[in-house]
Amino acid sequence: MMKRSILIAEDDAMLRGLYAKKFSYAGYEIRTAADGEEALKMLSEQKPDLFICDIRMPKVDGFGVLEKWPRSSRTFPIIVLTNFDQEDYRKRGEELGMDGYFVKKNMTIHSLLDMAETLLRMREDSGGDHKPLG
């Protein structure tokens, strides 16, 4: 069986490295982007099985990436990460079709990995369709 692929867009180099290492250890093929512009380029070149996206990034923010990849035009789930525990961020992400949402200070790498596994399992069980976890 082929490794499932995850694209991680995170401008914080330390967090990007941590996420990449943990997901690699868990058996995933990982690609990383340091900003939204790089993420958009990578998404257009090769679609991942799952996309993890920070909101506050240089060049194009996470919302800008979600706008370019609405739920209706993609087959992969998106988990949104943010440092800011603001309800308007969550609402905007829901409006743009995110599948999962974490405030970084409230999450652990294990909870992120669990959500990723759940979304990928749901996607496979439904034949490629996915529904938001919230």
C-alpha positions in Angstrom: 0.0 0.0 0.0 1.3 3.5 -0.9 2.0 5.9 1.9 -0.6 8.5 2.4 0.7 12.0 1.7 0.3 15.1 3.8 1.2 18.7 2.9 1.9 20.9 5.9 1.9 24.7 5.4 3.4 26.4 8.5 5.6 29.5 8.6 7.2 28.7 12.0 10.2 26.6 11.0 10.3 24.8 14.4 6.7 23.8 14.3 6.9 22.8 10.6 9.8 20.5 11.5 8.1 19.0 14.5 4.9 18.3 12.5 6.9 16.8 9.6 8.9 14.6 12.0 5.9 13.3 13.9 3.9 12.5 10.8 6.9 10.9 9.1 7.4 8.7 12.1 3.7 7.8 11.9 4.2 6.5 8.3 3.2 9.4 6.2 4.9 10.9 3.1 5.4 14.6 4.1 5.8 17.8 2.0 6.1 21.2 3.7 5.5 24.8 2.7 6.8 27.9 4.6 4.0 30.2 3.3 0.7 30.2 1.6 2.1 31.0 -1.9 4.4 28.0 -1.7 1.5 25.8 -0.5 -0.7 26.9 -3.4 2.1 26.0 -5.9 2.6 22.6 -4.2 -1.2 21.9 -4.1 -1.4 22.5 -7.9 1.6 20.3 -8.6 0.5 17.3 -6.5 -2.7 16.9 -4.4 -2.1 15.5 -1.0 -4.4 13.0 0.9 -4.6 15.6 3.7 -3.6 19.3 4.0 -2.6 20.9 7.3 -2.6 24.7 7.0 -1.7 27.5 9.4 -3.9 30.6 9.1 -1.3 33.4 9.7 1.4 33.0 7.1 3.3 35.4 4.8 2.4 36.0 1.2 -1.0 34.2 1.2 -2.6 33.4 4.5 -4.5 30.2 5.2 -7.9 31.7 4.4 -6.5 32.7 1.0 -5.4 29.1 0.4 -8.9 27.8 1.4 -10.5 30.3 -1.0 -8.5 28.9 -3.9 -9.3 25.3 -2.8 -13.0 25.2 -1.9 -14.5 22.0 -0.7 -16.4 21.6 -4.0 -13.1 21.5 -6.0 -11.0 19.2 -3.8 -10.9 15.6 -2.8 -8.7 16.1 0.3 -9.6 17.3 3.8 -8.0 20.4 5.3 -7.1 20.9 9.0 -6.6 24.6 9.9 -4.2 25.6 12.7 -4.0 29.0 14.4 -2.4 30.7 17.4 -5.5 32.9 17.9 -8.5 31.5 19.7 -11.0 33.7 17.9 -14.5 32.6 17.0 -14.4 34.7 13.8 -11.4 32.6 12.6 -13.4 29.3 13.2 -16.5 30.7 11.5 -14.5 31.9 8.5 -12.7 28.5 8.2 -16.1 26.7 8.4 -17.5 29.0 5.7 -14.5 28.2 3.5 -14.9 24.4 4.0 -12.2 23.4 6.5 -12.6 19.9 7.9 -10.8 20.3 11.2 -9.6 23.2 13.4 -7.1 23.6 16.2 -5.9 26.5 18.3 -2.2 25.6 18.7 -2.0 26.3 22.4 -4.9 23.9 23.1 -3.7 21.0 20.9 -1.1 18.3 21.3 0.7 16.7 18.4 -1.1 13.5 19.3 -4.5 15.2 19.0 -3.5 16.6 15.6 -2.4 13.1 14.5 -5.6 11.6 15.8 -7.7 14.1 13.8 -5.6 13.5 10.7 -6.2 9.7 11.0 -9.9 10.2 11.6 -10.3 12.5 8.5 -8.3 10.1 6.3 -10.3 7.1 7.5 -13.6 9.0 6.9 -12.4 10.0 3.4 -11.5 6.4 2.6 -14.8 5.0 4.0 -16.8 7.4 2.0 -15.0 6.8 -1.3 -13.2 10.1 -1.3 -15.9 12.4 0.0 -15.4 14.0 3.4 -17.4 15.9 6.0 -16.1 18.5 8.5 -15.3 17.3 12.0 -15.4 20.8 13.5 
